[in-house]
Each structure stands twice: as C-alpha cells, then as structure tokens.
C-alpha cells in the first residue's frame, strides 16, 4: 500500500478521527448489506456514509477525497451507491402528488 500525501489544512488527529469514523460506517454498511441487502438498517447506513462524505466535502472541499481515499485504503471496501433502485423489490419509492404523498 502506498503513502497518501495529505494536502489538508487541519489537525492530523482530527483527520485520523474522520478516517476512523468513515471506516466504521463503511464497514457497518457492508456487514449489514451482507446480512440483509434490502433492510432499512442497510439503507440507513448507506445514507450515513453518503452524509459523512458530503459533510467532509463541505468542510474540506477538493481535499475531501484524500480522506475518503484513506478510508478506502484502510477498509478495501467499495463506496456504496447513493441509491440502489433496482436491488430490492420491497423498497418504497415516494413521489409528490397534489393530494399528498403516494407510493
């Protein structure tokens, strides 16, 4: 494994905690997905990881992918897609209707 050069302007301890947090969420997502691919907890963790990644981008902008790259290097797991529309037949897709939300 190569060394990843960090171009971030932040405390190294903070970056290490962010990497640890991202790795924990990513590992949890993949473990839950292996157990129950269509479960609500799987989708919750997918959202958690994508929310974590969006937050990192808000704070660190272009350098955020360096943090994400460290998570990927540490876990050797892929990033979950933002939305898995064709995977589960039990998923509900809500849309707006003038009389309220419908399925």
Secondary structure as GFF3:
##gff-version 3
##sequence-region A 1 103
A	DSSP	alpha_helix	12	35	.	.	.	ID=ss1
A	DSSP	alpha_helix	40	60	.	.	.	ID=ss2
A	DSSP	three_ten_helix	61	63	.	.	.	ID=ss3
A	DSSP	alpha_helix	64	75	.	.	.	ID=ss4
A	DSSP	beta_strand	95	97	.	.	.	ID=ss5
A	DSSP	beta_strand	100	102	.	.	.	ID=ss6
###
